[in-house]
Each structure stands twice: as C-alpha cells, then as structure tokens.
Amino acid sequence: MSEPTPKEKQYLFDKPANIKWMFRVYYASLVLLLVLDLFLPKHANFPWENWPEFYAVYGFVACVALVLAAKYILRPLVMRKEEYYDE
C-alpha cells in the first residue's frame, strides 16, 4: 500500500482572492490618508508645505527622479561590457 502524499502547505499569497483583498485594503488606506491630509492641521515650516497633498506629490516626484537617475546616470557608470566576464 502506498502512503497518501501530504498536502502542500498553503500560504497567504497563494490564493488570488487574498491578493485582491490586500490590494483593496492598500488602496482604501491610500484614499483614507489622502482625505485625512485635507482636514488634519499641519505645522509647516514653509508655505508650500500647506498645499493640499504636498507630501504625496513630493514623494512621488522624488521616487520617479531616483528611478530615472539610477537608469540614465548611474547605470552607465557601473555597467560592464557584455563580454567582460568572457575574458
């Protein structure tokens, strides 16, 4: 007689329904934070910090700038020729 094979362990992100639920929670929290930013008092040091959603826009622009700098400025500096390791 052969033994039955054990079931493979199921993890949280193995089910597509769980992933969809996590994305919904993530997007809902983003919307909640954006709405709260409109109503919560700010203690700004500079006038532009009082603009609505300033930090969200600033963070997005900074992230895009970092990716572009890494791709077009830093990558050519550290990239090796294709046949570098063949020699």
Backbone as XML, in Angstrom:
<?xml version="1.0"?>
<chain id="A" units="angstrom">
  <residue number="1" name="MET">
    <atom name="N" x="0.815" y="-1.162" z="0.000"/>
    <atom name="CA" x="0.000" y="0.000" z="0.000"/>
    <atom name="C" x="0.873" y="1.245" z="0.000"/>
  </residue>
  <residue number="2" name="SER">
    <atom name="N" x="0.461" y="2.197" z="-0.783"/>
    <atom name="CA" x="1.235" y="3.439" z="-0.822"/>
    <atom name="C" x="0.622" y="4.448" z="0.138"/>
  </residue>
  <residue number="3" name="GLU">
    <atom name="N" x="1.506" y="5.267" z="0.693"/>
    <atom name="CA" x="1.043" y="6.280" z="1.629"/>
    <atom name="C" x="0.499" y="7.482" z="0.866"/>
  </residue>
  <residue number="4" name="PRO">
    <atom name="N" x="-0.523" y="8.117" z="1.403"/>
    <atom name="CA" x="-1.045" y="9.318" z="0.729"/>
    <atom name="C" x="-0.016" y="10.457" z="0.830"/>
  </residue>
  <residue number="5" name="THR">
    <atom name="N" x="0.077" y="11.226" z="-0.222"/>
    <atom name="CA" x="1.030" y="12.339" z="-0.215"/>
    <atom name="C" x="0.462" y="13.478" z="0.622"/>
  </residue>
  <residue number="6" name="PRO">
    <atom name="N" x="1.320" y="14.115" z="1.392"/>
    <atom name="CA" x="0.812" y="15.228" z="2.219"/>
    <atom name="C" x="0.454" y="16.417" z="1.342"/>
  </residue>
  <residue number="7" name="LYS">
    <atom name="N" x="-0.569" y="17.123" z="1.782"/>
    <atom name="CA" x="-0.987" y="18.305" z="1.031"/>
    <atom name="C" x="0.086" y="19.376" z="1.134"/>
  </residue>
  <residue number="8" name="GLU">
    <atom name="N" x="0.253" y="20.081" z="0.043"/>
    <atom name="CA" x="1.213" y="21.171" z="0.052"/>
    <atom name="C" x="0.664" y="22.311" z="0.908"/>
  </residue>
  <residue number="9" name="LYS">
    <atom name="N" x="1.542" y="22.907" z="1.709"/>
    <atom name="CA" x="1.101" y="23.967" z="2.613"/>
    <atom name="C" x="0.662" y="25.188" z="1.821"/>
  </residue>
  <residue number="10" name="GLN">
    <atom name="N" x="-0.475" y="25.759" z="2.193"/>
    <atom name="CA" x="-0.999" y="26.955" z="1.539"/>
    <atom name="C" x="-0.562" y="28.184" z="2.326"/>
  </residue>
  <residue number="11" name="TYR">
    <atom name="N" x="0.001" y="29.143" z="1.624"/>
    <atom name="CA" x="0.428" y="30.384" z="2.243"/>
    <atom name="C" x="-0.575" y="31.487" z="1.929"/>
  </residue>
  <residue number="12" name="LEU">
    <atom name="N" x="-0.405" y="32.635" z="2.583"/>
    <atom name="CA" x="-1.357" y="33.730" z="2.464"/>
    <atom name="C" x="-1.499" y="34.216" z="1.028"/>
  </residue>
  <residue number="13" name="PHE">
    <atom name="N" x="-0.394" y="34.374" z="0.325"/>
    <atom name="CA" x="-0.434" y="34.950" z="-1.015"/>
    <atom name="C" x="-0.567" y="33.901" z="-2.124"/>
  </residue>
  <residue number="14" name="ASP">
    <atom name="N" x="-0.874" y="32.683" z="-1.773"/>
    <atom name="CA" x="-1.101" y="31.645" z="-2.779"/>
    <atom name="C" x="-2.486" y="31.752" z="-3.410"/>
  </residue>
  <residue number="15" name="LYS">
    <atom name="N" x="-3.415" y="32.348" z="-2.708"/>
    <atom name="CA" x="-4.785" y="32.449" z="-3.207"/>
    <atom name="C" x="-5.000" y="33.824" z="-3.838"/>
  </residue>
  <residue number="16" name="PRO">
    <atom name="N" x="-5.472" y="33.883" z="-5.074"/>
    <atom name="CA" x="-5.730" y="35.181" z="-5.721"/>
    <atom name="C" x="-6.737" y="36.045" z="-4.969"/>
  </residue>
  <residue number="17" name="ALA">
    <atom name="N" x="-7.682" y="35.439" z="-4.279"/>
    <atom name="CA" x="-8.669" y="36.221" z="-3.528"/>
    <atom name="C" x="-7.996" y="37.003" z="-2.400"/>
  </residue>
  <residue number="18" name="ASN">
    <atom name="N" x="-6.997" y="36.407" z="-1.770"/>
    <atom name="CA" x="-6.278" y="37.108" z="-0.703"/>
    <atom name="C" x="-5.484" y="38.289" z="-1.262"/>
  </residue>
  <residue number="19" name="ILE">
    <atom name="N" x="-4.907" y="38.113" z="-2.408"/>
    <atom name="CA" x="-4.139" y="39.188" z="-3.032"/>
    <atom name="C" x="-5.065" y="40.339" z="-3.402"/>
  </residue>
  <residue number="20" name="LYS">
    <atom name="N" x="-6.216" y="40.011" z="-3.969"/>
    <atom name="CA" x="-7.197" y="41.038" z="-4.327"/>
    <atom name="C" x="-7.657" y="41.785" z="-3.082"/>
  </residue>
  <residue number="21" name="TRP">
    <atom name="N" x="-7.888" y="41.067" z="-1.984"/>
    <atom name="CA" x="-8.305" y="41.691" z="-0.726"/>
    <atom name="C" x="-7.218" y="42.619" z="-0.194"/>
  </residue>
  <residue number="22" name="MET">
    <atom name="N" x="-5.959" y="42.192" z="-0.266"/>
    <atom name="CA" x="-4.846" y="43.023" z="0.227"/>
    <atom name="C" x="-4.720" y="44.305" z="-0.592"/>
  </residue>
  <residue number="23" name="PHE">
    <atom name="N" x="-4.886" y="44.211" z="-1.907"/>
    <atom name="CA" x="-4.828" y="45.406" z="-2.740"/>
    <atom name="C" x="-5.976" y="46.360" z="-2.423"/>
  </residue>
  <residue number="24" name="ARG">
    <atom name="N" x="-7.157" y="45.838" z="-2.159"/>
    <atom name="CA" x="-8.293" y="46.687" z="-1.797"/>
    <atom name="C" x="-8.028" y="47.415" z="-0.476"/>
  </residue>
  <residue number="25" name="VAL">
    <atom name="N" x="-7.475" y="46.721" z="0.484"/>
    <atom name="CA" x="-7.129" y="47.349" z="1.765"/>
    <atom name="C" x="-6.058" y="48.409" z="1.550"/>
  </residue>
  <residue number="26" name="TYR">
    <atom name="N" x="-5.082" y="48.115" z="0.724"/>
    <atom name="CA" x="-3.999" y="49.061" z="0.432"/>
    <atom name="C" x="-4.544" y="50.338" z="-0.218"/>
  </residue>
  <residue number="27" name="TYR">
    <atom name="N" x="-5.359" y="50.182" z="-1.245"/>
    <atom name="CA" x="-5.910" y="51.353" z="-1.931"/>
    <atom name="C" x="-6.863" y="52.139" z="-1.028"/>
  </residue>
  <residue number="28" name="ALA">
    <atom name="N" x="-7.633" y="51.434" z="-0.218"/>
    <atom name="CA" x="-8.536" y="52.128" z="0.711"/>
    <atom name="C" x="-7.730" y="52.940" z="1.728"/>
  </residue>
  <residue number="29" name="SER">
    <atom name="N" x="-6.615" y="52.398" z="2.204"/>
    <atom name="CA" x="-5.797" y="53.147" z="3.150"/>
    <atom name="C" x="-5.160" y="54.356" z="2.484"/>
  </residue>
  <residue number="30" name="LEU">
    <atom name="N" x="-4.778" y="54.247" z="1.210"/>
    <atom name="CA" x="-4.238" y="55.396" z="0.488"/>
    <atom name="C" x="-5.275" y="56.506" z="0.361"/>
  </residue>
  <residue number="31" name="VAL">
    <atom name="N" x="-6.487" y="56.142" z="-0.016"/>
    <atom name="CA" x="-7.552" y="57.138" z="-0.152"/>
    <atom name="C" x="-7.855" y="57.770" z="1.202"/>
  </residue>
  <residue number="32" name="LEU">
    <atom name="N" x="-7.917" y="56.968" z="2.255"/>
    <atom name="CA" x="-8.173" y="57.492" z="3.591"/>
    <atom name="C" x="-7.094" y="58.498" z="4.002"/>
  </residue>
  <residue number="33" name="LEU">
    <atom name="N" x="-5.835" y="58.180" z="3.748"/>
    <atom name="CA" x="-4.754" y="59.097" z="4.109"/>
    <atom name="C" x="-4.809" y="60.389" z="3.299"/>
  </residue>
  <residue number="34" name="LEU">
    <atom name="N" x="-5.154" y="60.283" z="2.023"/>
    <atom name="CA" x="-5.267" y="61.489" z="1.210"/>
    <atom name="C" x="-6.406" y="62.387" z="1.689"/>
  </residue>
  <residue number="35" name="VAL">
    <atom name="N" x="-7.518" y="61.786" z="2.081"/>
    <atom name="CA" x="-8.648" y="62.572" z="2.583"/>
    <atom name="C" x="-8.305" y="63.171" z="3.943"/>
  </residue>
  <residue number="36" name="LEU">
    <atom name="N" x="-7.659" y="62.406" z="4.807"/>
    <atom name="CA" x="-7.280" y="62.934" z="6.114"/>
    <atom name="C" x="-6.304" y="64.100" z="5.991"/>
  </residue>
  <residue number="37" name="ASP">
    <atom name="N" x="-5.446" y="64.050" z="5.001"/>
    <atom name="CA" x="-4.474" y="65.127" z="4.799"/>
    <atom name="C" x="-5.163" y="66.459" z="4.506"/>
  </residue>
  <residue number="38" name="LEU">
    <atom name="N" x="-6.325" y="66.404" z="3.935"/>
    <atom name="CA" x="-7.059" y="67.640" z="3.651"/>
    <atom name="C" x="-7.601" y="68.297" z="4.912"/>
  </residue>
  <residue number="39" name="PHE">
    <atom name="N" x="-7.881" y="67.508" z="5.958"/>
    <atom name="CA" x="-8.562" y="68.026" z="7.132"/>
    <atom name="C" x="-7.690" y="68.154" z="8.376"/>
  </residue>
  <residue number="40" name="LEU">
    <atom name="N" x="-6.600" y="67.434" z="8.454"/>
    <atom name="CA" x="-5.762" y="67.498" z="9.646"/>
    <atom name="C" x="-4.901" y="68.758" z="9.626"/>
  </residue>
  <residue number="41" name="PRO">
    <atom name="N" x="-4.694" y="69.385" z="10.768"/>
    <atom name="CA" x="-3.862" y="70.600" z="10.797"/>
    <atom name="C" x="-2.397" y="70.253" z="10.547"/>
  </residue>
  <residue number="42" name="LYS">
    <atom name="N" x="-1.727" y="71.162" z="9.859"/>
    <atom name="CA" x="-0.319" y="70.961" z="9.549"/>
    <atom name="C" x="0.491" y="71.992" z="10.308"/>
  </residue>
  <residue number="43" name="HIS">
    <atom name="N" x="1.679" y="71.621" z="10.691"/>
    <atom name="CA" x="2.604" y="72.528" z="11.365"/>
    <atom name="C" x="3.793" y="72.726" z="10.435"/>
  </residue>
  <residue number="44" name="ALA">
    <atom name="N" x="3.588" y="73.538" z="9.419"/>
    <atom name="CA" x="4.569" y="73.673" z="8.351"/>
    <atom name="C" x="5.606" y="74.736" z="8.685"/>
  </residue>
  <residue number="45" name="ASN">
    <atom name="N" x="6.810" y="74.492" z="8.171"/>
    <atom name="CA" x="7.877" y="75.470" z="8.288"/>
    <atom name="C" x="7.934" y="76.373" z="7.067"/>
  </residue>
  <residue number="46" name="PHE">
    <atom name="N" x="7.470" y="75.879" z="5.960"/>
    <atom name="CA" x="7.496" y="76.618" z="4.702"/>
    <atom name="C" x="6.081" y="76.711" z="4.149"/>
  </residue>
  <residue number="47" name="PRO">
    <atom name="N" x="5.780" y="77.760" z="3.385"/>
    <atom name="CA" x="4.405" y="77.945" z="2.888"/>
    <atom name="C" x="3.923" y="76.819" z="1.977"/>
  </residue>
  <residue number="48" name="TRP">
    <atom name="N" x="4.806" y="76.254" z="1.173"/>
    <atom name="CA" x="4.372" y="75.217" z="0.234"/>
    <atom name="C" x="4.006" y="73.907" z="0.940"/>
  </residue>
  <residue number="49" name="GLU">
    <atom name="N" x="4.391" y="73.751" z="2.176"/>
    <atom name="CA" x="4.010" y="72.552" z="2.922"/>
    <atom name="C" x="2.529" y="72.555" z="3.287"/>
  </residue>
  <residue number="50" name="ASN">
    <atom name="N" x="1.882" y="73.696" z="3.182"/>
    <atom name="CA" x="0.445" y="73.782" z="3.458"/>
    <atom name="C" x="-0.408" y="73.454" z="2.239"/>
  </residue>
  <residue number="51" name="TRP">
    <atom name="N" x="0.198" y="73.303" z="1.082"/>
    <atom name="CA" x="-0.560" y="72.949" z="-0.124"/>
    <atom name="C" x="-1.194" y="71.580" z="0.072"/>
  </residue>
  <residue number="52" name="PRO">
    <atom name="N" x="-2.394" y="71.375" z="-0.469"/>
    <atom name="CA" x="-3.031" y="70.056" z="-0.334"/>
    <atom name="C" x="-2.202" y="68.979" z="-1.029"/>
  </residue>
  <residue number="53" name="GLU">
    <atom name="N" x="-2.026" y="67.884" z="-0.341"/>
    <atom name="CA" x="-1.315" y="66.699" z="-0.852"/>
    <atom name="C" x="0.121" y="66.998" z="-1.256"/>
  </residue>
  <residue number="54" name="PHE">
    <atom name="N" x="0.767" y="67.969" z="-0.626"/>
    <atom name="CA" x="2.145" y="68.329" z="-0.976"/>
    <atom name="C" x="3.082" y="67.147" z="-0.796"/>
  </residue>
  <residue number="55" name="TYR">
    <atom name="N" x="2.985" y="66.471" z="0.340"/>
    <atom name="CA" x="3.929" y="65.384" z="0.611"/>
    <atom name="C" x="3.707" y="64.171" z="-0.290"/>
  </residue>
  <residue number="56" name="ALA">
    <atom name="N" x="2.488" y="63.922" z="-0.686"/>
    <atom name="CA" x="2.226" y="62.818" z="-1.608"/>
    <atom name="C" x="2.853" y="63.104" z="-2.973"/>
  </residue>
  <residue number="57" name="VAL">
    <atom name="N" x="2.665" y="64.309" z="-3.461"/>
    <atom name="CA" x="3.241" y="64.688" z="-4.760"/>
    <atom name="C" x="4.762" y="64.727" z="-4.665"/>
  </residue>
  <residue number="58" name="TYR">
    <atom name="N" x="5.280" y="65.292" z="-3.594"/>
    <atom name="CA" x="6.726" y="65.380" z="-3.395"/>
    <atom name="C" x="7.356" y="63.991" z="-3.361"/>
  </residue>
  <residue number="59" name="GLY">
    <atom name="N" x="6.757" y="63.069" z="-2.642"/>
    <atom name="CA" x="7.272" y="61.698" z="-2.572"/>
    <atom name="C" x="7.232" y="61.005" z="-3.913"/>
  </residue>
  <residue number="60" name="PHE">
    <atom name="N" x="6.147" y="61.185" z="-4.666"/>
    <atom name="CA" x="6.039" y="60.559" z="-5.979"/>
    <atom name="C" x="7.098" y="61.103" z="-6.937"/>
  </residue>
  <residue number="61" name="VAL">
    <atom name="N" x="7.259" y="62.423" z="-6.954"/>
    <atom name="CA" x="8.250" y="63.044" z="-7.839"/>
    <atom name="C" x="9.666" y="62.607" z="-7.442"/>
  </residue>
  <residue number="62" name="ALA">
    <atom name="N" x="9.950" y="62.540" z="-6.155"/>
    <atom name="CA" x="11.264" y="62.102" z="-5.702"/>
    <atom name="C" x="11.534" y="60.651" z="-6.097"/>
  </residue>
  <residue number="63" name="CYS">
    <atom name="N" x="10.541" y="59.796" z="-5.998"/>
    <atom name="CA" x="10.702" y="58.391" z="-6.384"/>
    <atom name="C" x="10.978" y="58.260" z="-7.872"/>
  </residue>
  <residue number="64" name="VAL">
    <atom name="N" x="10.220" y="58.967" z="-8.688"/>
    <atom name="CA" x="10.433" y="58.931" z="-10.137"/>
    <atom name="C" x="11.815" y="59.479" z="-10.483"/>
  </residue>
  <residue number="65" name="ALA">
    <atom name="N" x="12.236" y="60.562" z="-9.813"/>
    <atom name="CA" x="13.557" y="61.137" z="-10.072"/>
    <atom name="C" x="14.669" y="60.156" z="-9.708"/>
  </residue>
  <residue number="66" name="LEU">
    <atom name="N" x="14.512" y="59.415" z="-8.616"/>
    <atom name="CA" x="15.516" y="58.424" z="-8.234"/>
    <atom name="C" x="15.616" y="57.299" z="-9.253"/>
  </residue>
  <residue number="67" name="VAL">
    <atom name="N" x="14.481" y="56.829" z="-9.737"/>
    <atom name="CA" x="14.494" y="55.750" z="-10.736"/>
    <atom name="C" x="15.148" y="56.228" z="-12.022"/>
  </residue>
  <residue number="68" name="LEU">
    <atom name="N" x="14.793" y="57.426" z="-12.473"/>
    <atom name="CA" x="15.385" y="57.947" z="-13.704"/>
    <atom name="C" x="16.882" y="58.199" z="-13.544"/>
  </residue>
  <residue number="69" name="ALA">
    <atom name="N" x="17.298" y="58.711" z="-12.398"/>
    <atom name="CA" x="18.729" y="58.932" z="-12.154"/>
    <atom name="C" x="19.481" y="57.607" z="-12.138"/>
  </residue>
  <residue number="70" name="ALA">
    <atom name="N" x="18.893" y="56.590" z="-11.528"/>
    <atom name="CA" x="19.550" y="55.287" z="-11.485"/>
    <atom name="C" x="19.653" y="54.682" z="-12.872"/>
  </residue>
  <residue number="71" name="LYS">
    <atom name="N" x="18.643" y="54.872" z="-13.692"/>
    <atom name="CA" x="18.632" y="54.256" z="-15.018"/>
    <atom name="C" x="19.552" y="54.977" z="-15.999"/>
  </residue>
  <residue number="72" name="TYR">
    <atom name="N" x="19.508" y="56.303" z="-16.021"/>
    <atom name="CA" x="20.208" y="57.040" z="-17.069"/>
    <atom name="C" x="21.541" y="57.632" z="-16.627"/>
  </residue>
  <residue number="73" name="ILE">
    <atom name="N" x="21.796" y="57.755" z="-15.330"/>
    <atom name="CA" x="23.052" y="58.340" z="-14.876"/>
    <atom name="C" x="23.942" y="57.282" z="-14.221"/>
  </residue>
  <residue number="74" name="LEU">
    <atom name="N" x="23.395" y="56.554" z="-13.262"/>
    <atom name="CA" x="24.210" y="55.605" z="-12.503"/>
    <atom name="C" x="24.475" y="54.304" z="-13.245"/>
  </residue>
  <residue number="75" name="ARG">
    <atom name="N" x="23.513" y="53.810" z="-13.986"/>
    <atom name="CA" x="23.695" y="52.550" z="-14.694"/>
    <atom name="C" x="24.847" y="52.604" z="-15.681"/>
  </residue>
  <residue number="76" name="PRO">
    <atom name="N" x="24.955" y="53.647" z="-16.516"/>
    <atom name="CA" x="26.107" y="53.693" z="-17.415"/>
    <atom name="C" x="27.449" y="53.770" z="-16.689"/>
  </residue>
  <residue number="77" name="LEU">
    <atom name="N" x="27.468" y="54.299" z="-15.481"/>
    <atom name="CA" x="28.716" y="54.391" z="-14.736"/>
    <atom name="C" x="29.203" y="53.044" z="-14.217"/>
  </residue>
  <residue number="78" name="VAL">
    <atom name="N" x="28.294" y="52.168" z="-13.846"/>
    <atom name="CA" x="28.680" y="50.893" z="-13.241"/>
    <atom name="C" x="28.512" y="49.700" z="-14.175"/>
  </residue>
  <residue number="79" name="MET">
    <atom name="N" x="27.942" y="49.895" z="-15.352"/>
    <atom name="CA" x="27.677" y="48.784" z="-16.261"/>
    <atom name="C" x="28.966" y="48.313" z="-16.928"/>
  </residue>
  <residue number="80" name="ARG">
    <atom name="N" x="29.105" y="47.020" z="-17.072"/>
    <atom name="CA" x="30.250" y="46.409" z="-17.753"/>
    <atom name="C" x="29.853" y="46.028" z="-19.176"/>
  </residue>
  <residue number="81" name="LYS">
    <atom name="N" x="30.838" y="45.836" z="-20.019"/>
    <atom name="CA" x="30.575" y="45.365" z="-21.388"/>
    <atom name="C" x="30.041" y="43.943" z="-21.320"/>
  </residue>
  <residue number="82" name="GLU">
    <atom name="N" x="29.313" y="43.533" z="-22.346"/>
    <atom name="CA" x="28.714" y="42.193" z="-22.345"/>
    <atom name="C" x="29.754" y="41.099" z="-22.267"/>
  </residue>
  <residue number="83" name="GLU">
    <atom name="N" x="30.884" y="41.275" z="-22.912"/>
    <atom name="CA" x="31.887" y="40.224" z="-22.922"/>
    <atom name="C" x="32.913" y="40.372" z="-21.786"/>
  </residue>
  <residue number="84" name="TYR">
    <atom name="N" x="32.615" y="41.156" z="-20.781"/>
    <atom name="CA" x="33.547" y="41.405" z="-19.656"/>
    <atom name="C" x="33.902" y="40.105" z="-18.937"/>
  </residue>
  <residue number="85" name="TYR">
    <atom name="N" x="32.919" y="39.261" z="-18.665"/>
    <atom name="CA" x="33.174" y="38.041" z="-17.913"/>
    <atom name="C" x="33.635" y="36.896" z="-18.796"/>
  </residue>
  <residue number="86" name="ASP">
    <atom name="N" x="33.596" y="37.062" z="-20.109"/>
    <atom name="CA" x="34.056" y="36.009" z="-21.011"/>
    <atom name="C" x="35.564" y="36.016" z="-21.157"/>
  </residue>
  <residue number="87" name="GLU">
    <atom name="N" x="36.206" y="37.089" z="-20.816"/>
    <atom name="CA" x="37.658" y="37.205" z="-20.983"/>
    <atom name="C" x="38.422" y="36.463" z="-19.928"/>
  </residue>
</chain>
